[in-house]
Amino acid sequence: MVISALMSFAALAERCAIGASVLLKNEGRALPLGPDVTSLAVIGPSGAHALYVVGGSAAVSVRPDRLVTPPDGIRAALPSG
């Protein structure tokens, strides 16, 4: 009975994960971005904030040494200039 319940939970978790996934189609080979890209928009309520998530049932809260916002991470990955 326990194994059956665990398998049902695993199936539900998988359906939830699939339903929550956002896929990006790379139509026209847009990625990786080329050197001709001069601007990029980071859109959404969390776009300017650095966030971290601690594992669901983890008893220990791990705090990162530093947080990087999405725009700062993008800037760091681009060549200077």
Residue pairs with C-beta under 8 A, 6 or more apart in sequence:
24 31
33 40
40 74
42 48
42 70
42 71
42 74
46 70
47 69
47 70
47 71
48 69
48 70
48 71
49 69
50 67
50 68
50 69
50 72
51 67
52 63
52 64
52 67
54 61
54 62
68 76
